[in-house]
Amino acid sequence: MSGRRTPRIMTLMTKPVKPSTTTAFYVQAVISFAISLAALAAGILYLPVTAWVRSFLALGLMYVVTSTFTLAKCVRDRQEESSVVSRVDQARLDKLLAEHDPFRAD
């Protein structure tokens, strides 16, 4: 044992609070997405137009849905990337503070 101890306050400050999504919010989001997708698909299906127009609108709907998933993934990846960089910077700062001895003469 080296005799050097990390202050308890420092270890408590370095633990980030993780935001968590509740199950109810997740279920609400999935149900909302399913209802909106089904309602729009039904609207396209029963629209009094030719098959070509209906096909075009259905293809547009699929494009919007896939683009939405791609955008959500990009936003999530960027947020995770910034949190990883933040954690690495925090770890470097914690290491520097733990190794610093203000009473040591250089």
Buried (B, 14 or more C-beta within 10 A) or exposed (E): EEEEEEEEEEEEEBEEEEEEEEEEEEEEEEEEEEEEBEEBBEEBEEEEEEEEEBEEBBEEBEEEBEEEEEEEEEEEEEEEEEEEEEEEEEEEEBEEEBEEEEEEEE
